[in-house]
Amino acid sequence: MLTVLGRVTSINVRKVLWALDELALRYEREDWGLPLRDPQVPEFLALNPNGQIPVLIEGEFVLWESNAILVYLAEREGQLLPEQLEQRARALQWLGWQASELNGAWGYAVHALIRKAPGYDDPSKIAESLSRWGDKMAILDAQLASTGAFVGGDLFTVADIALALSIHRWMSIPAERPDFPAVRAYYESMLMREAGARWMSRETP
């Protein structure tokens, strides 16, 4: 049995849960992560020394980092990643881009406007974060317009899971934002997927 440690309000946990549902895999989930259950305790740190969620457990095997978990599940089941090398590399490129480029842009705006975190109340920094975020979304819009389907081409992959959840966060931000037609159409198509509708309908984006 697969076990996922993490709360469903975490975008990184929802990535893993969406993949598990797409693959029709049975799993159990335990709530970890503040404010529900502090991961900075010896029990959890023995599994992930970073004290971060999600963590995947399968027997004696323990894996952390959400994108690594996505790739592991895809490899395990032989689905959600292309067999052809160039197509596979392109999907992994966009999966990495989501973590390295897109996530970094939205940080301040998400803390300020969605999480209402103390100390994130500088209007100039919010505007700067939204501007950087919009620049990255423009890159994604151009890619989706060029493929006319999924981010890596004509096959739904783990990269689409990560990016669809990221777009859900963009669509949920309570601020004026540019309209990206290809992103909007893609988002609507992701909501048509059963697992997509399930994991993009949570109150916390």
KEKE-3310 file (N, C-alpha, C; in steps of 0.2 Angstrom, whole numbers, plus 5000, padded with zeros to 4 digits):
npx = (5004:5003:5007:5004:5011:5005:4996:4980:4979:4991:4999:5009:5007:4994:4998:5004:4993:4984:4991:4991:4978:4975:4982:4975:4978:4978:4979:4984:4982:4990:4987:4999:5010:5009:4994:4991:4998:5014:5028:5041:5047:5055:5050:5045:5056:5065:5060:5060:5072:5072:5060:5048:5033:5026:5028:5031:5028:5031:5031:5047:5052:5055:5051:5054:5051:5041:5040:5050:5043:5032:5038:5043:5031:5026:5035:5035:5022:5022:5016:5010:5022:5031:5037:5045:5061:5064:5052:5049:5060:5056:5044:5049:5057:5047:5041:5052:5053:5042:5045:5057:5056:5043:5037:5045:5042:5029:5029:5029:5017:5007:5009:5005:4992:4984:4987:4988:4999:5008:5018:5019:5015:5018:5015:5022:5031:5021:5016:5027:5030:5018:5020:5031:5026:5016:5024:5030:5019:5015:5025:5022:5009:5012:5018:5008:4999:5006:5007:4994:4988:4993:5006:5019:5016:5006:5002:4996:5005:5015:5020:5009:5001:5007:5008:4995:4989:4997:4992:4979:4981:4985:4973:4966:4970:4967:4967:4970:4974:4983:4974:4977:4974:4977:4981:4969:4960:4967:4967:4953:4951:4958:4951:4940:4945:4943:4951:4958:4947:4944:4956:4958:4948:4949:4948:4959:4971)
npy = (4994:5011:5026:5042:5056:5071:5087:5091:5104:5108:5113:5105:5092:5090:5088:5075:5067:5069:5063:5050:5047:5048:5037:5027:5021:5013:5021:5027:5042:5052:5066:5078:5092:5109:5119:5107:5096:5095:5094:5095:5086:5072:5059:5062:5069:5059:5052:5062:5073:5087:5091:5093:5092:5084:5066:5051:5034:5017:5002:4998:5008:5025:5041:5058:5075:5083:5083:5073:5062:5062:5058:5045:5038:5038:5031:5019:5014:5015:5025:5042:5048:5051:5038:5040:5048:5062:5068:5064:5071:5084:5085:5083:5094:5104:5101:5103:5117:5122:5121:5128:5140:5145:5144:5152:5165:5168:5169:5180:5186:5176:5173:5185:5188:5177:5168:5177:5180:5186:5201:5201:5213:5223:5234:5237:5226:5216:5220:5218:5204:5199:5204:5198:5185:5185:5187:5174:5167:5171:5165:5151:5152:5154:5142:5133:5138:5134:5120:5117:5107:5098:5103:5097:5093:5082:5073:5069:5072:5070:5083:5091:5090:5096:5109:5112:5113:5124:5134:5134:5141:5153:5157:5159:5170:5184:5197:5209:5202:5198:5191:5176:5167:5154:5148:5149:5141:5129:5127:5125:5113:5105:5105:5097:5084:5070:5068:5080:5090:5086:5089:5102:5109:5113:5124:5130:5137)
npz = (5000:4996:5004:5008:5015:5021:5020:5012:5008:5003:4988:4983:4988:4983:4969:4970:4974:4964:4953:4958:4958:4944:4939:4945:4957:4973:4989:5005:5015:5027:5037:5038:5041:5045:5049:5055:5059:5065:5055:5060:5069:5077:5072:5059:5053:5052:5041:5031:5031:5028:5033:5026:5016:5002:5008:5001:5005:5003:5008:5013:5006:5005:4999:4995:4990:4978:4964:4961:4966:4957:4945:4949:4951:4938:4931:4938:4935:4921:4914:4910:4906:4892:4881:4870:4868:4866:4868:4881:4887:4885:4892:4905:4906:4907:4919:4928:4925:4931:4945:4946:4940:4939:4952:4960:4956:4960:4974:4984:4981:4983:4997:5002:4996:4996:5007:5017:5025:5039:5038:5024:5016:5008:4996:4984:4983:4981:4969:4961:4962:4956:4943:4939:4940:4930:4919:4918:4916:4903:4895:4897:4891:4878:4875:4877:4867:4856:4856:4856:4864:4876:4889:4885:4872:4863:4873:4889:4903:4918:4920:4916:4926:4937:4932:4929:4942:4946:4937:4942:4954:4949:4943:4954:4962:4970:4962:4949:4933:4918:4904:4897:4884:4879:4890:4898:4891:4892:4906:4908:4901:4909:4920:4916:4917:4928:4940:4939:4942:4954:4962:4959:4965:4978:4992:4996:4985)
capx = (5000:5006:5005:5006:5011:5004:4989:4978:4979:4997:4999:5014:5003:4989:5001:5005:4987:4981:4994:4989:4971:4976:4985:4970:4982:4976:4984:4981:4985:4990:4988:5005:5011:5006:4993:4988:5003:5021:5033:5048:5048:5060:5047:5044:5062:5068:5058:5062:5076:5070:5054:5043:5028:5024:5032:5028:5030:5029:5035:5053:5054:5053:5053:5052:5051:5035:5042:5053:5037:5028:5042:5043:5025:5025:5040:5032:5016:5023:5011:5011:5028:5031:5042:5050:5066:5064:5045:5050:5064:5052:5039:5053:5059:5042:5040:5057:5052:5037:5048:5062:5055:5036:5036:5049:5039:5023:5030:5027:5010:5003:5009:5001:4985:4980:4989:4987:5004:5010:5024:5019:5010:5021:5011:5027:5033:5016:5015:5033:5029:5013:5022:5036:5022:5013:5029:5031:5013:5016:5029:5017:5003:5015:5020:5002:4997:5010:5005:4987:4985:4997:5012:5024:5014:5000:5001:4995:5010:5015:5021:5003:4998:5010:5006:4988:4988:4999:4987:4973:4983:4985:4966:4962:4973:4962:4971:4969:4979:4982:4971:4980:4968:4979:4981:4963:4957:4970:4964:4946:4951:4961:4945:4936:4947:4940:4956:4959:4942:4944:4961:4958:4942:4950:4947:4966:4975)
capy = (5000:5017:5030:5049:5061:5078:5089:5092:5111:5109:5111:5099:5086:5088:5085:5068:5064:5069:5058:5043:5046:5047:5030:5023:5018:5014:5024:5030:5048:5055:5073:5081:5099:5114:5119:5101:5091:5098:5089:5096:5081:5066:5054:5064:5070:5052:5051:5068:5078:5094:5093:5096:5088:5077:5061:5044:5028:5011:4997:5001:5014:5032:5046:5065:5080:5081:5081:5066:5057:5061:5054:5039:5035:5037:5026:5013:5012:5015:5030:5049:5050:5048:5033:5043:5051:5069:5070:5063:5076:5090:5085:5084:5101:5109:5099:5107:5124:5124:5121:5132:5147:5148:5144:5158:5171:5169:5168:5185:5188:5171:5174:5191:5189:5171:5166:5183:5179:5192:5203:5201:5218:5229:5234:5237:5219:5212:5221:5215:5197:5198:5206:5192:5179:5186:5186:5167:5164:5172:5160:5145:5153:5153:5135:5130:5140:5131:5113:5116:5102:5098:5107:5094:5090:5079:5068:5071:5069:5073:5090:5094:5090:5102:5116:5114:5116:5131:5138:5135:5146:5160:5159:5160:5175:5190:5203:5209:5199:5197:5186:5172:5163:5147:5146:5148:5135:5123:5126:5122:5106:5101:5104:5091:5078:5069:5070:5088:5093:5085:5092:5110:5112:5114:5131:5134:5136)
capz = (5000:4996:5009:5007:5021:5019:5020:5005:5006:5000:4981:4981:4990:4978:4963:4970:4974:4957:4949:4960:4955:4937:4939:4948:4962:4980:4993:5011:5017:5033:5038:5041:5039:5049:5056:5057:5062:5064:5053:5063:5074:5075:5068:5052:5051:5050:5034:5027:5035:5027:5037:5021:5013:5004:5008:4999:5008:5000:5011:5016:5002:5006:4994:4996:4984:4975:4957:4961:4967:4951:4940:4951:4950:4931:4929:4941:4931:4914:4911:4912:4903:4885:4879:4865:4872:4865:4871:4888:4890:4885:4898:4911:4906:4909:4926:4931:4925:4936:4951:4947:4937:4940:4959:4963:4954:4964:4981:4988:4980:4986:5004:5004:4994:4997:5013:5022:5030:5042:5035:5017:5015:5004:4989:4979:4982:4979:4962:4958:4962:4951:4937:4937:4939:4924:4913:4917:4913:4896:4893:4897:4887:4871:4874:4876:4860:4850:4856:4855:4868:4883:4889:4881:4866:4862:4878:4895:4907:4925:4919:4916:4933:4941:4929:4929:4948:4946:4934:4947:4959:4946:4942:4961:4965:4971:4959:4942:4930:4911:4901:4893:4881:4879:4897:4900:4888:4895:4912:4907:4899:4914:4925:4913:4920:4935:4945:4939:4945:4962:4966:4958:4967:4985:4994:4996:4979)
cpx = (5004:5003:5008:5005:5010:4997:4987:4978:4986:4997:5004:5011:4998:4992:5002:4998:4983:4984:4992:4982:4971:4978:4980:4974:4979:4981:4980:4985:4984:4991:4995:5006:5006:5000:4991:4992:5010:5025:5040:5049:5052:5056:5046:5051:5066:5066:5060:5066:5075:5063:5048:5039:5028:5030:5028:5031:5027:5034:5041:5055:5051:5056:5050:5054:5046:5036:5045:5048:5033:5032:5042:5037:5024:5029:5037:5027:5017:5018:5013:5018:5029:5037:5048:5055:5065:5057:5046:5054:5060:5047:5043:5056:5054:5040:5046:5056:5047:5040:5053:5061:5048:5035:5039:5046:5033:5023:5027:5019:5005:5003:5005:4994:4981:4981:4988:4993:5007:5017:5024:5013:5013:5019:5016:5030:5028:5015:5021:5032:5023:5015:5027:5032:5019:5018:5030:5025:5012:5020:5025:5012:5006:5016:5013:4998:5000:5009:4998:4984:4988:5003:5018:5023:5007:4998:5001:5001:5010:5017:5014:4999:5001:5008:4999:4986:4991:4995:4981:4975:4983:4978:4963:4965:4968:4966:4969:4975:4978:4978:4975:4976:4970:4979:4974:4959:4960:4967:4957:4946:4954:4955:4940:4939:4945:4945:4957:4953:4942:4950:4962:4952:4943:4950:4954:4970:4982)
cpy = (5006:5022:5037:5053:5068:5080:5091:5100:5113:5108:5106:5092:5084:5086:5078:5064:5064:5063:5051:5042:5044:5040:5025:5018:5019:5017:5026:5037:5050:5062:5075:5088:5104:5117:5112:5096:5093:5093:5090:5092:5075:5061:5056:5066:5064:5050:5056:5073:5085:5096:5095:5090:5089:5072:5055:5038:5022:5005:5000:5007:5020:5037:5053:5069:5078:5079:5074:5060:5056:5057:5047:5035:5034:5032:5019:5010:5012:5020:5037:5052:5047:5043:5036:5048:5059:5072:5069:5069:5083:5090:5086:5091:5105:5107:5103:5114:5126:5125:5127:5139:5149:5149:5150:5164:5173:5170:5174:5187:5182:5172:5180:5191:5183:5168:5171:5182:5186:5194:5204:5206:5224:5229:5234:5230:5215:5213:5218:5208:5196:5199:5200:5186:5179:5185:5178:5164:5165:5167:5153:5146:5152:5146:5132:5131:5136:5123:5112:5110:5102:5102:5104:5092:5087:5073:5071:5068:5072:5080:5094:5095:5095:5108:5117:5116:5123:5136:5140:5141:5153:5162:5161:5166:5181:5196:5203:5206:5198:5191:5182:5167:5156:5144:5144:5142:5129:5121:5123:5115:5102:5100:5098:5084:5076:5070:5077:5091:5092:5089:5100:5113:5114:5122:5134:5132:5135)
cpz = (5000:5001:5008:5013:5019:5019:5013:5003:5003:4992:4979:4983:4985:4971:4964:4971:4968:4953:4952:4958:4948:4935:4942:4953:4969:4984:5000:5012:5024:5033:5041:5038:5043:5045:5059:5061:5060:5061:5056:5069:5072:5071:5061:5049:5049:5043:5029:5031:5034:5031:5032:5019:5006:5005:5006:5002:5005:5003:5015:5012:5004:5001:4996:4990:4979:4967:4956:4962:4961:4946:4943:4950:4943:4929:4932:4937:4923:4910:4913:4910:4897:4885:4875:4869:4872:4869:4878:4891:4890:4891:4904:4912:4909:4917:4930:4931:4930:4943:4952:4945:4940:4948:4962:4961:4958:4971:4985:4987:4983:4994:5006:5002:4995:5004:5019:5027:5033:5039:5028:5015:5011:4997:4983:4977:4979:4971:4958:4957:4956:4944:4934:4936:4932:4918:4912:4914:4905:4892:4892:4892:4879:4870:4873:4869:4855:4850:4854:4860:4875:4883:4885:4874:4866:4868:4885:4900:4914:4925:4919:4922:4937:4938:4929:4937:4949:4943:4938:4952:4956:4945:4949:4964:4965:4968:4952:4939:4922:4909:4896:4890:4881:4886:4900:4897:4890:4902:4912:4905:4904:4920:4922:4915:4927:4940:4945:4943:4952:4965:4964:4961:4975:4986:4994:4989:4980)
residu = (MET:LEU:THR:VAL:LEU:GLY:ARG:VAL:THR:SER:ILE:ASN:VAL:ARG:LYS:VAL:LEU:TRP:ALA:LEU:ASP:GLU:LEU:ALA:LEU:ARG:TYR:GLU:ARG:GLU:ASP:TRP:GLY:LEU:PRO:LEU:ARG:ASP:PRO:GLN:VAL:PRO:GLU:PHE:LEU:ALA:LEU:ASN:PRO:ASN:GLY:GLN:ILE:PRO:VAL:LEU:ILE:GLU:GLY:GLU:PHE:VAL:LEU:TRP:GLU:SER:ASN:ALA:ILE:LEU:VAL:TYR:LEU:ALA:GLU:ARG:GLU:GLY:GLN:LEU:LEU:PRO:GLU:GLN:LEU:GLU:GLN:ARG:ALA:ARG:ALA:LEU:GLN:TRP:LEU:GLY:TRP:GLN:ALA:SER:GLU:LEU:ASN:GLY:ALA:TRP:GLY:TYR:ALA:VAL:HIS:ALA:LEU:ILE:ARG:LYS:ALA:PRO:GLY:TYR:ASP:ASP:PRO:SER:LYS:ILE:ALA:GLU:SER:LEU:SER:ARG:TRP:GLY:ASP:LYS:MET:ALA:ILE:LEU:ASP:ALA:GLN:LEU:ALA:SER:THR:GLY:ALA:PHE:VAL:GLY:GLY:ASP:LEU:PHE:THR:VAL:ALA:ASP:ILE:ALA:LEU:ALA:LEU:SER:ILE:HIS:ARG:TRP:MET:SER:ILE:PRO:ALA:GLU:ARG:PRO:ASP:PHE:PRO:ALA:VAL:ARG:ALA:TYR:TYR:GLU:SER:MET:LEU:MET:ARG:GLU:ALA:GLY:ALA:ARG:TRP:MET:SER:ARG:GLU:THR:PRO)
# end
